[in-house]
Amino acid sequence: MADDTDFHFYEPAKGHGLPHDPFNAMVGPRPIGWISSQDSEGRRNLAPYSFFNGFNYTPPIIGFASIGAKDSLHNIRQTGEFGWNLATRPLAERMNASCAAVPPEVDEFELAGLTPVASRCIAAPRVAESPVSFECKLTQIVQLQRADGQAVETWLVLGEVVGVHIARHLLKNGIYDTAAAEPILRAGGPADYFSVTHDNLFKMFRPR
């Protein structure tokens, strides 16, 4: 059994003492929240968020964290809706282009060479090139806080999925094939990503 000398220990408030903060690498790889939205005047926005996940089955609820009050947060506050679009290996470079720090009036769809397409249940568009998209209605915006109650400049945005688009080629006998979509996930390094492939698939059923 390992003892304390086999572990690097640090208290985050005092610094990690390593060349790169390992937190993002240990909590990962993480799915990407590629969020589409528009403001009350219809100006489009598209941005990837590395803190993203699903949080509930029924109803399906997803969420992402905006570190800083970014355009997506402002748009969703105004309209109460947003889209999520699956970031895949073929779309990786264009997903990366959409994270450029640009003014609100810049349309990241155009910037990244992507096609906005109308959603069915919300006004915010989805990415036509993405094989999977969710249409979401805002349920909560929660500003995060420290253990002592001090507010953090990060907001958790939660939304109920009210519409789902799945490319038919990803449904194999009616079952969604995760690896076939080639999703990419954010790793811990400043430029690191992983892709999901069938080679990494294994099965493990829950105990009865």
Summary of the structure (lengths in Angstrom):
residues: 208
radius of gyration: 18.6
end to end distance: 30.0
largest distance: 60.5
contacts: 563
relative contact order: 0.18
helix: 20%
strand: 37%
